[in-house]
């Protein structure tokens, strides 16, 4: 098994996202079209028209599943869930528990969906993918943009259209927080795990834990990333925290502390997990399969650990449930 990419529409196992100094450098996503409520973008929000290709193991795909659930869009947007173990042809569809095969084209691998849209596509084949059934093309594969679309553009088909995770009053703070969380935490765990030099690893891990320390402090003053309301920034941070002790602490060597060693971050993570409609999209088994069985470069034996035993649904102690004093909206991490 190996990570790979498409080159002129042909699958190849040639793949690298490392710089000369051993630092992990994530390739950018390429599809950036937009679905809009009024159709002004060329892609109108309609019930049943769009399909999400996702993985329960991948944190980027996880955030789109959470927004689909939190906005009550299950009946409006269909999904396929790939196998958590990356094959020698990349993400594959299977009958494994928790997976949903490709119901649109009965594809065996996700790369086949990419070349259906763009026969000469070159680049990474990643989840999530927002697919348009009508024009049979990829709309977007950038998770941050997809969650903004799910939050706002599909309100006509939402079970809870009044629920807004990106309100105008908090947009600037939300964007600032996501911009800060991405390089040091969301991508920081990957920069740590995939580093191929001591210097690159040390730099990434140091920045990661400085950021975790920062948000631990912020969450001692306020309940959520941007104050007293859950925003898109929280749904961007949560998937990484959910995976932290399950995979990043061990396999990715992010082991200065565990998440459970941070009282406020651990309380925060459990509180988000216990929001209605969240736990059903949190699969510890798929997470461990993805990282331990699907990344032979990091774990050649493919042995998947039995632990750690983490109870995200454990009732939050009454003293932890008391809302921390709400301070100012969290500033961007310097």
C-alpha positions as CSV (number, residue, x, y, z in Angstrom):
1,X,0.0,0.0,0.0
2,X,1.2,3.5,-0.7
3,X,-0.2,7.0,-1.0
4,X,-0.5,8.1,-4.6
5,X,-1.9,10.6,-7.0
6,X,-3.3,10.9,-10.5
7,X,-1.0,12.1,-13.4
8,X,-2.9,13.0,-16.6
9,X,-5.8,10.8,-15.4
10,X,-3.6,7.8,-14.7
11,X,-3.1,6.5,-11.2
12,X,0.4,6.3,-9.9
13,X,2.0,5.5,-6.5
14,X,4.5,8.3,-7.0
15,X,3.8,10.7,-4.2
16,X,5.6,13.2,-2.0
17,X,4.6,16.1,0.2
18,X,8.0,16.8,1.7
19,X,10.4,19.6,1.3
20,X,14.2,19.3,1.0
21,X,14.6,19.7,4.8
22,X,12.2,16.9,5.6
23,X,9.2,19.1,6.4
24,X,5.7,18.0,5.4
25,X,4.2,20.3,2.8
26,X,0.6,19.6,2.0
27,X,-0.5,19.9,-1.6
28,X,-3.4,22.3,-2.1
29,X,-6.8,21.2,-3.2
30,X,-7.8,22.2,-6.7
31,X,-11.6,22.3,-6.9
32,X,-13.1,25.5,-5.7
33,X,-16.5,26.0,-7.3
34,X,-19.4,27.1,-5.1
35,X,-23.0,26.0,-4.6
36,X,-25.3,29.0,-3.9
37,X,-28.8,29.2,-2.7
38,X,-29.8,31.4,-5.7
39,X,-27.8,29.6,-8.3
40,X,-25.8,32.7,-9.2
41,X,-22.6,30.6,-9.1
42,X,-23.9,28.3,-11.8
43,X,-24.6,25.6,-9.2
44,X,-27.9,26.0,-7.4
45,X,-28.6,24.5,-4.0
46,X,-31.2,21.8,-4.5
47,X,-32.3,18.8,-2.5
48,X,-31.0,15.5,-3.8
49,X,-28.7,17.1,-6.4
50,X,-25.4,16.9,-4.5
51,X,-23.4,14.0,-3.0
52,X,-20.6,13.9,-0.5
53,X,-17.7,11.5,-0.7
54,X,-16.1,11.2,2.7
55,X,-14.1,9.1,5.1
56,X,-14.9,8.6,8.8
57,X,-11.2,8.5,9.5
58,X,-10.2,11.7,7.8
59,X,-10.5,14.8,9.9
60,X,-11.1,17.1,6.9
61,X,-14.0,14.9,5.7
62,X,-15.2,14.6,9.3
63,X,-16.0,18.3,9.6
64,X,-18.2,18.1,6.5
65,X,-20.2,15.2,7.9
66,X,-20.6,17.1,11.2
67,X,-22.0,20.2,9.4
68,X,-24.3,18.0,7.3
69,X,-25.6,16.5,10.5
70,X,-25.7,19.8,12.5
71,X,-27.7,21.5,9.8
72,X,-30.1,18.6,9.3
73,X,-29.2,18.0,5.7
74,X,-29.2,14.2,5.7
75,X,-32.2,14.0,3.4
76,X,-30.9,16.7,1.1
77,X,-27.3,15.5,0.5
78,X,-26.5,11.9,0.0
79,X,-23.1,10.4,1.0
80,X,-20.6,7.6,0.3
81,X,-18.1,6.6,2.9
82,X,-14.8,5.1,1.8
83,X,-12.9,2.3,3.5
84,X,-10.6,3.7,6.2
85,X,-7.6,1.7,5.0
86,X,-5.9,3.4,2.0
87,X,-5.2,0.9,-0.7
88,X,-2.4,0.9,-3.3
89,X,-5.0,2.7,-5.5
90,X,-5.9,5.3,-2.8
91,X,-9.3,5.6,-1.2
92,X,-11.4,2.6,-2.0
93,X,-15.1,1.7,-1.6
94,X,-15.9,-1.4,0.4
95,X,-18.6,-3.2,2.4
96,X,-16.7,-2.8,5.7
97,X,-18.8,-1.9,8.7
98,X,-19.4,1.9,8.7
99,X,-18.7,2.3,5.0
100,X,-21.2,3.2,2.2
101,X,-20.3,2.2,-1.3
102,X,-20.5,4.5,-4.3
103,X,-24.3,4.5,-5.1
104,X,-23.9,6.8,-8.1
105,X,-21.5,4.9,-10.4
106,X,-20.5,1.8,-8.4
107,X,-16.8,2.9,-8.5
108,X,-14.2,0.8,-6.8
109,X,-11.8,3.7,-6.1
110,X,-12.3,7.4,-5.5
111,X,-9.8,8.2,-8.2
112,X,-12.4,6.9,-10.7
113,X,-14.7,9.7,-9.5
114,X,-12.1,12.3,-10.1
115,X,-11.4,11.1,-13.7
116,X,-15.1,10.9,-14.4
117,X,-15.2,14.6,-13.8
118,X,-11.8,15.5,-15.3
119,X,-10.3,12.7,-17.5
120,X,-6.8,14.3,-17.5
121,X,-6.7,15.4,-13.9
122,X,-3.4,15.5,-12.2
123,X,-3.0,15.8,-8.4
124,X,-4.0,14.3,-5.1
125,X,-7.3,12.3,-4.7
126,X,-8.7,13.4,-1.4
127,X,-11.8,13.5,0.6
128,X,-14.2,15.3,1.1
129,X,-15.6,15.7,-2.4
130,X,-18.8,17.6,-3.1
131,X,-20.2,16.1,-6.3
132,X,-22.9,17.5,-8.5
133,X,-25.1,14.6,-9.8
134,X,-26.7,16.9,-12.5
135,X,-23.6,18.0,-14.3
136,X,-21.6,15.0,-13.1
137,X,-18.6,16.9,-11.9
138,X,-16.7,17.8,-8.7
139,X,-17.8,21.1,-7.3
140,X,-15.3,21.4,-4.5
141,X,-12.8,19.3,-2.5
142,X,-11.8,22.0,0.0
143,X,-13.4,21.2,3.4
144,X,-13.3,24.7,4.7
145,X,-15.4,26.0,1.8
146,X,-17.7,23.0,1.8
147,X,-18.7,23.5,5.5
148,X,-19.4,27.2,4.7
149,X,-21.7,26.0,1.9
150,X,-23.5,23.5,4.1
151,X,-23.9,26.1,6.8
152,X,-25.7,28.7,4.7
153,X,-26.5,27.8,1.1
154,X,-28.8,24.8,1.8
155,X,-31.0,26.5,4.4
156,X,-34.1,26.0,2.3
157,X,-33.6,22.2,2.8
158,X,-32.3,22.3,6.3
159,X,-34.2,20.9,9.3
160,X,-32.7,23.7,11.4
161,X,-32.2,26.7,9.0
162,X,-32.0,29.1,12.0
163,X,-28.9,27.3,13.3
164,X,-25.9,29.4,12.0
165,X,-22.3,28.5,12.8
166,X,-20.9,31.4,10.8
167,X,-23.0,34.4,11.9
168,X,-22.0,37.8,10.5
169,X,-21.0,39.1,14.0
170,X,-18.5,36.3,14.4
171,X,-17.2,35.8,10.9
172,X,-14.0,37.8,11.4
173,X,-13.2,36.1,14.7
174,X,-14.1,32.7,13.2
175,X,-11.9,33.1,10.2
176,X,-9.0,34.3,12.3
177,X,-9.3,31.3,14.6
178,X,-9.5,28.8,11.8
179,X,-6.5,30.5,10.2
180,X,-4.6,30.1,13.5
181,X,-5.7,26.5,14.2
182,X,-5.0,25.1,10.7
183,X,-1.2,25.4,10.4
184,X,-0.2,24.6,14.0
185,X,-2.9,22.0,15.0
186,X,-5.0,20.6,12.1
187,X,-2.0,20.4,9.8
188,X,0.5,20.5,12.7
189,X,-0.1,16.9,13.7
190,X,0.7,15.9,10.1
191,X,3.8,18.1,10.0
192,X,4.9,16.2,13.1
193,X,4.0,12.7,12.0
194,X,5.3,12.9,8.4
195,X,8.5,14.9,9.2
196,X,11.6,13.1,7.9
197,X,14.2,15.1,9.8
198,X,14.6,15.8,13.5
199,X,14.6,19.5,12.9
200,X,11.4,19.5,11.0
201,X,9.7,17.2,13.6
202,X,10.9,19.3,16.5
203,X,9.7,22.5,14.9
204,X,6.3,21.1,14.2
205,X,5.7,19.5,17.6
206,X,6.9,22.6,19.4
207,X,4.4,24.8,17.4
208,X,1.6,22.2,17.9
209,X,1.9,22.2,21.7
210,X,2.3,25.9,21.9
211,X,-1.0,26.2,20.1
212,X,-2.7,23.6,22.3
213,X,-1.4,25.4,25.4
214,X,-2.9,28.7,24.0
215,X,-6.3,27.2,23.4
216,X,-6.2,25.5,26.8
217,X,-5.8,28.9,28.3
218,X,-8.5,30.5,26.1
219,X,-11.0,27.8,27.0
220,X,-10.5,28.5,30.7
221,X,-12.0,31.9,30.0
222,X,-14.7,31.1,27.4
223,X,-16.7,28.0,26.5
224,X,-16.0,27.8,22.8
225,X,-13.3,29.0,20.4
226,X,-15.2,32.3,19.6
227,X,-16.9,32.9,22.9
228,X,-20.2,31.5,24.0
229,X,-21.5,30.1,20.7
230,X,-20.4,27.1,18.6
231,X,-19.0,28.2,15.3
232,X,-17.3,26.7,12.2
233,X,-14.1,27.2,14.1
234,X,-15.2,24.6,16.7
235,X,-16.1,22.1,14.0
236,X,-12.6,22.6,12.5
237,X,-10.8,22.1,15.8
238,X,-12.9,19.2,17.1
239,X,-12.0,16.5,14.5
240,X,-8.3,16.9,15.3
241,X,-8.9,16.8,19.1
242,X,-11.1,13.6,18.7
243,X,-8.2,11.9,16.9
244,X,-5.4,13.2,19.1
245,X,-5.1,10.5,21.8
246,X,-6.4,7.8,19.4
247,X,-3.6,8.3,16.8
248,X,-1.6,11.5,16.8
249,X,-0.1,11.0,20.3
250,X,1.2,7.6,19.4
251,X,1.7,7.1,15.7
252,X,2.5,10.7,14.9
253,X,4.8,11.2,18.0
254,X,2.8,14.2,19.2
255,X,3.5,13.0,22.7
256,X,4.5,15.9,24.9
257,X,1.0,15.6,26.4
258,X,-2.2,13.7,25.8
259,X,-5.4,15.6,25.2
260,X,-6.8,14.2,28.5
261,X,-3.9,16.1,30.2
262,X,-5.5,19.4,29.2
263,X,-8.6,19.9,31.4
264,X,-10.2,22.5,29.4
265,X,-9.5,21.1,25.9
266,X,-10.7,17.7,27.2
267,X,-13.9,19.1,28.6
268,X,-14.5,21.0,25.4
269,X,-13.9,18.0,23.2
270,X,-16.3,15.8,25.2
271,X,-18.9,18.6,25.2
272,X,-18.8,18.9,21.4
273,X,-18.9,15.1,21.1
274,X,-22.1,15.0,23.2
275,X,-23.9,17.5,21.0
276,X,-26.8,15.8,19.3
277,X,-25.9,14.3,16.0
278,X,-22.1,14.2,16.6
279,X,-21.2,10.9,18.1
280,X,-22.7,8.9,15.3
281,X,-20.1,10.3,12.9
282,X,-17.2,9.7,15.3
283,X,-15.6,6.3,14.6
284,X,-12.6,5.5,16.8
285,X,-12.3,2.2,14.8
286,X,-12.1,3.9,11.4
287,X,-9.6,6.5,12.8
288,X,-7.3,3.8,14.1
289,X,-7.7,1.7,10.9
290,X,-6.8,4.7,8.7
291,X,-3.7,5.7,10.6
292,X,-2.3,2.4,11.9
293,X,-3.3,0.0,9.1
294,X,-3.3,2.5,6.2
295,X,0.1,4.2,6.6
296,X,2.7,1.5,6.3
297,X,5.4,4.2,6.0
298,X,4.7,5.0,9.6
299,X,3.6,1.6,10.8
300,X,5.1,-1.2,8.6
301,X,3.5,-4.1,10.6
302,X,0.0,-2.7,10.1
303,X,-0.9,-3.7,13.7
304,X,-3.8,-1.7,15.0
305,X,-3.6,-1.0,18.8
306,X,-6.5,-2.1,21.0
307,X,-6.3,1.2,22.9
308,X,-6.4,3.7,24.2
309,X,-9.8,3.3,25.9
310,X,-11.4,6.7,25.7
311,X,-14.9,7.4,26.8
312,X,-15.9,10.6,25.0
313,X,-19.5,10.1,26.1
314,X,-18.5,10.0,29.8
315,X,-20.8,12.4,31.6
316,X,-19.0,15.7,32.2
317,X,-18.6,16.4,35.9
318,X,-20.8,19.1,37.3
319,X,-18.0,21.3,38.1
320,X,-16.6,21.0,34.5
321,X,-20.1,21.8,33.1
322,X,-20.1,25.2,34.8
323,X,-19.5,27.6,32.1
324,X,-16.1,29.3,32.3
325,X,-16.3,33.1,32.5
326,X,-16.9,34.4,29.0
327,X,-14.1,36.7,28.0
328,X,-13.5,38.6,24.8
329,X,-13.7,36.8,21.5
330,X,-10.6,34.7,21.1
331,X,-7.9,36.6,19.1
332,X,-5.8,34.9,16.5
333,X,-2.9,32.9,17.7
334,X,0.3,34.9,17.1
